Amino acid sequence: ARALVFLVMVVAVAMAGQSKYRGDITVSQFCEEYNRLAAYYYMDSNGCLTEDGSFVKNPVYGNTFEISIGEMAAPEFEFAQENGIMTGMSFTISHENTELWANGCQEEMTLSALAFLGGRKKAESLQGKEINILEYIREHPFEDFTLETGNVTMSCQVEYSGYMNTREMGVLYLEEKEGEELKNSFYLHFEMKKEAASKSYGK
């Protein structure tokens, strides 16, 4: 009996990290899944993703408090839909000559892939090499890529200058020079779309 209870607990924990939906989903279902997985993997620092593509900060209770040592821009999602079915999503971060650190958005990419792909984690690169999507995102921050899985194409384009080489940390820190004006730029665009998806994105 104890062994059975333990097995049930192990399965329950494993299932909690899996996607709830398979196949076609709505934007509402995507956001629900994104937020559920964000809480499960402790990747919910942005707050709760809403259907208009923005984030709402989670309330802070009791003695809990947040410490911020640097500001980064949070992505704002855009969704594509056809007949009520979600066919793609994207987000872009772009800023120039600011004090913002550069956000690699690895957590947002990971959660988006899990929620949109129904838990699928394998894809192919343009060279036909099989890749674990989640491992690739984690190990290749601030890099361009294009991956395909099933009828979904996932891509990322990144350009930046004026930041320190701290890519492995998932964040690029400012390259400040005393007495000089800030000169930096950052652009990141991430997108997933099904083959039949429209090329125009709207919230």
DRENDO-1510 file (C-alpha; in Angstrom, 1 decimal, always signed):
<recs>
REC; n; res; u; v; w
REC; 1; ALA; +0.0; +0.0; +0.0 .
REC; 2; ARG; +2.8; +2.4; +0.9 .
REC; 3; ALA; +4.5; +1.6; -2.4 .
REC; 4; LEU; +1.3; +2.3; -4.3 .
REC; 5; VAL; +0.8; +5.7; -2.5 .
REC; 6; PHE; +4.5; +6.6; -3.3 .
REC; 7; LEU; +4.0; +5.7; -7.0 .
REC; 8; VAL; +0.8; +7.8; -7.1 .
REC; 9; MET; +2.7; +10.8; -5.6 .
REC; 10; VAL; +5.5; +10.4; -8.1 .
REC; 11; VAL; +3.1; +10.3; -11.0 .
REC; 12; ALA; +1.2; +13.3; -9.7 .
REC; 13; VAL; +4.3; +15.4; -9.4 .
REC; 14; ALA; +5.4; +14.4; -12.9 .
REC; 15; MET; +2.0; +15.1; -14.4 .
REC; 16; ALA; +2.0; +18.6; -12.7 .
REC; 17; GLY; +4.9; +19.5; -14.9 .
REC; 18; GLN; +3.2; +18.3; -18.1 .
REC; 19; SER; +1.0; +20.3; -20.3 .
REC; 20; LYS; -2.7; +20.1; -19.6 .
REC; 21; TYR; -3.8; +20.6; -23.2 .
REC; 22; ARG; -3.0; +18.8; -26.5 .
REC; 23; GLY; -3.6; +19.9; -30.1 .
REC; 24; ASP; -5.4; +23.1; -30.9 .
REC; 25; ILE; -5.9; +25.5; -28.0 .
REC; 26; THR; -7.4; +29.0; -27.5 .
REC; 27; VAL; -5.5; +32.0; -26.3 .
REC; 28; SER; -7.3; +31.7; -22.9 .
REC; 29; GLN; -6.1; +28.1; -22.6 .
REC; 30; PHE; -2.6; +29.1; -23.5 .
REC; 31; CYS; -2.5; +31.8; -20.8 .
REC; 32; GLU; -4.0; +29.4; -18.3 .
REC; 33; GLU; -1.3; +26.8; -19.1 .
REC; 34; TYR; +1.5; +29.4; -19.2 .
REC; 35; ASN; +0.6; +30.7; -15.7 .
REC; 36; ARG; +0.2; +27.2; -14.3 .
REC; 37; LEU; +3.6; +26.1; -15.5 .
REC; 38; ALA; +5.1; +29.4; -14.4 .
REC; 39; ALA; +4.0; +28.7; -10.9 .
REC; 40; TYR; +5.0; +25.1; -11.0 .
REC; 41; TYR; +8.6; +25.9; -12.2 .
REC; 42; TYR; +8.9; +29.1; -10.1 .
REC; 43; MET; +9.2; +31.2; -13.2 .
REC; 44; ASP; +6.4; +33.6; -12.4 .
REC; 45; SER; +8.5; +36.7; -11.5 .
REC; 46; ASN; +6.7; +38.7; -14.2 .
REC; 47; GLY; +3.3; +38.0; -12.7 .
REC; 48; CYS; +0.2; +36.5; -14.3 .
REC; 49; LEU; -0.1; +36.5; -18.2 .
REC; 50; THR; -3.4; +37.9; -19.3 .
REC; 51; GLU; -5.2; +37.4; -22.6 .
REC; 52; ASP; -4.3; +40.9; -23.8 .
REC; 53; GLY; -0.6; +39.9; -23.7 .
REC; 54; SER; +0.4; +41.9; -20.7 .
REC; 55; PHE; +1.4; +40.8; -17.2 .
REC; 56; VAL; -0.3; +41.6; -13.9 .
REC; 57; LYS; +2.0; +41.4; -10.9 .
REC; 58; ASN; +1.0; +38.8; -8.3 .
REC; 59; PRO; +0.1; +40.3; -4.9 .
REC; 60; VAL; +2.7; +40.1; -2.1 .
REC; 61; TYR; +1.4; +38.8; +1.2 .
REC; 62; GLY; +2.7; +38.7; +4.8 .
REC; 63; ASN; +6.4; +39.2; +5.3 .
REC; 64; THR; +7.3; +38.4; +1.7 .
REC; 65; PHE; +9.2; +41.1; -0.1 .
REC; 66; GLU; +11.0; +41.6; -3.4 .
REC; 67; ILE; +14.6; +42.9; -3.9 .
REC; 68; SER; +15.4; +44.4; -7.3 .
REC; 69; ILE; +19.0; +45.1; -8.2 .
REC; 70; GLY; +18.4; +46.0; -11.8 .
REC; 71; GLU; +15.6; +46.8; -14.2 .
REC; 72; MET; +14.7; +44.8; -17.2 .
REC; 73; ALA; +11.9; +45.3; -19.8 .
REC; 74; ALA; +9.1; +42.6; -19.6 .
REC; 75; PRO; +7.9; +41.3; -22.9 .
REC; 76; GLU; +4.3; +42.0; -24.0 .
REC; 77; PHE; +2.8; +39.1; -25.9 .
REC; 78; GLU; +0.9; +39.3; -29.1 .
REC; 79; PHE; -1.4; +36.4; -30.2 .
REC; 80; ALA; -2.6; +35.2; -33.6 .
REC; 81; GLN; -6.0; +33.5; -33.9 .
REC; 82; GLU; -8.1; +31.9; -36.6 .
REC; 83; ASN; -11.7; +31.0; -35.8 .
REC; 84; GLY; -11.1; +31.2; -32.1 .
REC; 85; ILE; -8.0; +28.9; -32.3 .
REC; 86; MET; -4.6; +30.2; -31.4 .
REC; 87; THR; -2.2; +29.9; -34.4 .
REC; 88; GLY; +0.8; +31.7; -33.0 .
REC; 89; MET; +2.4; +34.2; -30.6 .
REC; 90; SER; +5.2; +36.6; -30.5 .
REC; 91; PHE; +6.9; +39.2; -28.3 .
REC; 92; THR; +9.5; +41.9; -28.9 .
REC; 93; ILE; +11.8; +43.8; -26.6 .
REC; 94; SER; +13.6; +46.8; -27.9 .
REC; 95; HIS; +15.4; +49.7; -26.2 .
REC; 96; GLU; +18.3; +52.1; -26.8 .
REC; 97; ASN; +20.5; +54.2; -24.6 .
REC; 98; THR; +18.8; +53.3; -21.4 .
REC; 99; GLU; +19.8; +52.0; -18.0 .
REC; 100; LEU; +17.8; +48.8; -18.6 .
REC; 101; TRP; +19.7; +45.5; -18.4 .
REC; 102; ALA; +19.1; +43.2; -21.4 .
REC; 103; ASN; +16.5; +40.5; -20.8 .
REC; 104; GLY; +17.3; +37.1; -22.5 .
REC; 105; CYS; +13.6; +36.0; -21.9 .
REC; 106; GLN; +14.6; +32.4; -21.6 .
REC; 107; GLU; +11.9; +31.7; -19.0 .
REC; 108; GLU; +9.2; +33.3; -21.3 .
REC; 109; MET; +10.4; +31.3; -24.3 .
REC; 110; THR; +10.5; +28.0; -22.3 .
REC; 111; LEU; +7.0; +28.5; -20.8 .
REC; 112; SER; +5.6; +29.6; -24.2 .
REC; 113; ALA; +7.0; +26.5; -25.9 .
REC; 114; LEU; +5.6; +24.2; -23.2 .
REC; 115; ALA; +2.2; +25.8; -23.3 .
REC; 116; PHE; +1.8; +26.1; -27.1 .
REC; 117; LEU; +3.4; +22.8; -28.0 .
REC; 118; GLY; +1.4; +20.7; -25.6 .
REC; 119; GLY; +4.4; +19.5; -23.7 .
REC; 120; ARG; +6.4; +18.5; -26.8 .
REC; 121; LYS; +10.1; +19.1; -26.2 .
REC; 122; LYS; +11.8; +17.8; -29.3 .
REC; 123; ALA; +12.4; +19.8; -32.5 .
REC; 124; GLU; +14.7; +20.0; -35.5 .
REC; 125; SER; +17.1; +22.7; -36.4 .
REC; 126; LEU; +17.4; +24.0; -40.0 .
REC; 127; GLN; +20.3; +21.5; -40.4 .
REC; 128; GLY; +17.9; +18.6; -39.5 .
REC; 129; LYS; +19.5; +18.0; -36.2 .
REC; 130; GLU; +17.1; +16.8; -33.4 .
REC; 131; ILE; +17.2; +19.2; -30.5 .
REC; 132; ASN; +15.7; +19.3; -27.0 .
REC; 133; ILE; +13.9; +22.7; -27.1 .
REC; 134; LEU; +14.1; +23.5; -23.4 .
REC; 135; GLU; +17.8; +22.6; -23.2 .
REC; 136; TYR; +18.6; +24.6; -26.3 .
REC; 137; ILE; +16.9; +27.7; -24.9 .
REC; 138; ARG; +18.7; +27.3; -21.6 .
REC; 139; GLU; +22.2; +26.8; -23.1 .
REC; 140; HIS; +22.0; +29.4; -26.0 .
REC; 141; PRO; +20.9; +32.7; -24.5 .
REC; 142; PHE; +21.0; +35.8; -26.8 .
REC; 143; GLU; +21.4; +33.7; -29.9 .
REC; 144; ASP; +19.4; +33.6; -33.2 .
REC; 145; PHE; +17.7; +30.3; -33.9 .
REC; 146; THR; +15.0; +28.6; -35.9 .
REC; 147; LEU; +13.5; +25.3; -34.8 .
REC; 148; GLU; +10.6; +23.2; -36.3 .
REC; 149; THR; +8.4; +20.7; -34.5 .
REC; 150; GLY; +5.4; +19.2; -36.2 .
REC; 151; ASN; +3.6; +22.1; -38.0 .
REC; 152; VAL; +5.1; +24.7; -35.7 .
REC; 153; THR; +8.1; +27.0; -36.4 .
REC; 154; MET; +9.8; +28.7; -33.5 .
REC; 155; SER; +12.4; +31.5; -34.1 .
REC; 156; CYS; +14.3; +34.1; -32.2 .
REC; 157; GLN; +16.3; +37.1; -33.5 .
REC; 158; VAL; +18.7; +39.1; -31.2 .
REC; 159; GLU; +20.9; +42.1; -31.7 .
REC; 160; TYR; +22.7; +44.1; -29.0 .
REC; 161; SER; +25.6; +46.4; -28.3 .
REC; 162; GLY; +27.0; +48.3; -25.3 .
REC; 163; TYR; +26.5; +45.4; -22.8 .
REC; 164; MET; +29.0; +43.3; -20.9 .
REC; 165; ASN; +29.5; +39.7; -22.0 .
REC; 166; THR; +27.3; +38.0; -19.3 .
REC; 167; ARG; +25.2; +35.9; -21.7 .
REC; 168; GLU; +25.5; +32.7; -19.7 .
REC; 169; MET; +23.6; +34.4; -16.8 .
REC; 170; GLY; +20.6; +35.0; -19.0 .
REC; 171; VAL; +21.0; +38.8; -18.5 .
REC; 172; LEU; +23.3; +41.3; -20.1 .
REC; 173; TYR; +24.6; +44.0; -17.7 .
REC; 174; LEU; +25.3; +47.5; -18.7 .
REC; 175; GLU; +28.8; +48.4; -19.9 .
REC; 176; GLU; +29.0; +51.7; -18.0 .
REC; 177; LYS; +31.9; +54.1; -18.5 .
REC; 178; GLU; +32.2; +56.9; -16.0 .
REC; 179; GLY; +31.7; +60.4; -17.4 .
REC; 180; GLU; +30.3; +59.1; -20.7 .
REC; 181; GLU; +26.7; +59.0; -22.0 .
REC; 182; LEU; +25.0; +55.6; -22.1 .
REC; 183; LYS; +25.4; +54.1; -25.6 .
REC; 184; ASN; +23.6; +50.7; -25.8 .
REC; 185; SER; +20.9; +49.0; -27.8 .
REC; 186; PHE; +19.0; +45.8; -27.5 .
REC; 187; TYR; +16.5; +44.0; -29.7 .
REC; 188; LEU; +14.9; +40.6; -29.2 .
REC; 189; HIS; +12.0; +39.1; -31.2 .
REC; 190; PHE; +10.6; +35.6; -30.4 .
REC; 191; GLU; +7.9; +34.0; -32.4 .
REC; 192; MET; +6.0; +30.7; -32.7 .
REC; 193; LYS; +3.5; +30.0; -35.5 .
REC; 194; LYS; +1.7; +27.1; -37.2 .
REC; 195; GLU; +2.2; +26.6; -40.9 .
REC; 196; ALA; -1.3; +27.8; -41.7 .
REC; 197; ALA; -1.1; +30.8; -39.4 .
REC; 198; SER; -1.7; +34.3; -40.6 .
REC; 199; LYS; +1.4; +36.5; -40.8 .
REC; 200; SER; -0.3; +39.4; -39.1 .
REC; 201; TYR; -0.4; +39.4; -35.3 .
REC; 202; GLY; -3.0; +41.2; -33.2 .
REC; 203; LYS; -3.8; +41.3; -29.5 .
</recs>
